Amino acid sequence: MKSADDEKRGGSCRSGTGSIDGIAIWQAGDAYRAHFRRYPVVFLTFKDVKAERWDLAWEAIQRKIGRLVDILDVEAELAWIST
């Protein structure tokens, strides 16, 4: 069953698989679908970076990226340990 959001996007989400069909990229063909869910996706937003000057904003952005790198390093190390 399609949700209201699926209807707006013109697609549907198959429950349990995490795959999305009916959207333009999915309909583009096998060459595109071959890459589906094969690469990591990192979501990073700077909407909470508030500063009155560019140099202060840049420092906040660098700290935010640094924390993300630290998190990814820990996850990679845990994955390596568990193998």
The 8 nearest C-alpha neighbors of each residue, nearest first, counted from 0:
[[1, 2, 11, 12, 13, 5, 14, 3],
 [2, 0, 11, 5, 6, 3, 12, 10],
 [1, 3, 5, 4, 6, 0, 11, 7],
 [2, 4, 6, 5, 7, 1, 8, 9],
 [5, 3, 7, 2, 6, 8, 1, 9],
 [6, 4, 2, 8, 10, 11, 7, 3],
 [5, 7, 9, 3, 4, 8, 10, 2],
 [6, 8, 4, 5, 9, 3, 10, 2],
 [9, 7, 5, 6, 10, 4, 22, 11],
 [8, 10, 6, 7, 5, 21, 22, 11],
 [11, 9, 21, 5, 22, 8, 20, 6],
 [10, 12, 5, 1, 20, 19, 21, 13],
 [11, 13, 19, 14, 18, 20, 17, 10],
 [14, 12, 16, 18, 15, 11, 19, 17],
 [13, 15, 16, 12, 17, 18, 11, 0],
 [14, 16, 17, 13, 18, 12, 19, 11],
 [17, 15, 18, 14, 13, 12, 19, 36],
 [16, 18, 15, 13, 19, 14, 12, 36],
 [19, 17, 16, 13, 12, 20, 35, 14],
 [18, 20, 12, 11, 13, 17, 21, 10],
 [19, 21, 22, 10, 25, 11, 12, 18],
 [20, 22, 10, 9, 11, 25, 26, 23],
 [23, 21, 10, 25, 20, 24, 9, 26],
 [22, 24, 26, 25, 27, 21, 20, 9],
 [25, 23, 27, 26, 22, 31, 28, 32],
 [26, 24, 22, 23, 27, 20, 32, 21],
 [25, 27, 23, 24, 28, 22, 21, 20],
 [28, 26, 24, 25, 23, 31, 29, 30],
 [29, 27, 26, 30, 31, 32, 25, 24],
 [28, 30, 32, 31, 33, 27, 25, 26],
 [31, 29, 33, 28, 32, 34, 27, 35],
 [32, 30, 29, 33, 34, 28, 27, 24],
 [31, 33, 29, 35, 34, 30, 25, 28],
 [34, 32, 31, 30, 35, 29, 37, 36],
 [35, 33, 32, 37, 31, 36, 30, 38],
 [34, 36, 32, 37, 33, 31, 38, 18],
 [37, 35, 38, 34, 39, 18, 33, 32],
 [38, 36, 34, 35, 39, 33, 40, 32],
 [39, 37, 36, 40, 34, 35, 41, 33],
 [38, 40, 41, 37, 36, 42, 35, 34],
 [41, 39, 38, 42, 36, 37, 43, 35],
 [40, 42, 43, 39, 67, 38, 44, 71],
 [43, 41, 40, 44, 67, 39, 45, 64],
 [42, 44, 41, 45, 64, 67, 63, 46],
 [45, 43, 46, 42, 47, 48, 63, 60],
 [44, 46, 48, 47, 43, 60, 63, 49],
 [45, 47, 48, 44, 49, 43, 60, 56],
 [46, 48, 45, 49, 44, 59, 50, 60],
 [49, 47, 45, 46, 59, 56, 50, 60],
 [48, 50, 47, 56, 51, 46, 59, 55],
 [51, 49, 56, 52, 55, 48, 53, 59],
 [50, 52, 53, 49, 55, 56, 54, 48],
 [53, 51, 55, 50, 54, 56, 57, 49],
 [52, 54, 56, 55, 57, 51, 50, 58],
 [55, 53, 57, 56, 52, 58, 50, 59],
 [56, 54, 58, 57, 53, 52, 50, 59],
 [55, 57, 53, 59, 50, 58, 54, 60],
 [56, 58, 60, 54, 55, 59, 53, 61],
 [59, 57, 61, 55, 56, 60, 62, 54],
 [58, 60, 56, 62, 57, 61, 63, 48],
 [61, 59, 57, 63, 58, 62, 56, 64],
 [60, 62, 58, 64, 63, 59, 65, 57],
 [63, 61, 65, 59, 60, 64, 66, 58],
 [62, 64, 60, 66, 65, 61, 59, 67],
 [65, 63, 67, 61, 66, 62, 60, 68],
 [66, 64, 62, 68, 67, 63, 61, 69],
 [67, 65, 69, 63, 64, 68, 62, 70],
 [66, 68, 64, 70, 65, 69, 71, 63],
 [67, 69, 71, 65, 70, 66, 72, 64],
 [70, 68, 66, 72, 67, 71, 65, 73],
 [71, 69, 67, 73, 68, 72, 66, 74],
 [70, 72, 68, 74, 73, 69, 75, 67],
 [73, 71, 69, 75, 70, 74, 68, 76],
 [74, 72, 76, 70, 71, 75, 77, 69],
 [73, 75, 71, 77, 76, 72, 78, 70],
 [76, 74, 78, 72, 73, 77, 71, 79],
 [75, 77, 79, 73, 78, 74, 72, 80],
 [78, 76, 80, 74, 79, 75, 73, 81],
 [77, 79, 75, 81, 76, 80, 74, 82],
 [80, 78, 76, 77, 82, 81, 75, 74],
 [81, 79, 77, 78, 82, 76, 75, 74],
 [80, 82, 78, 79, 77, 76, 75, 74],
 [81, 79, 80, 78, 77, 76, 75, 74]]
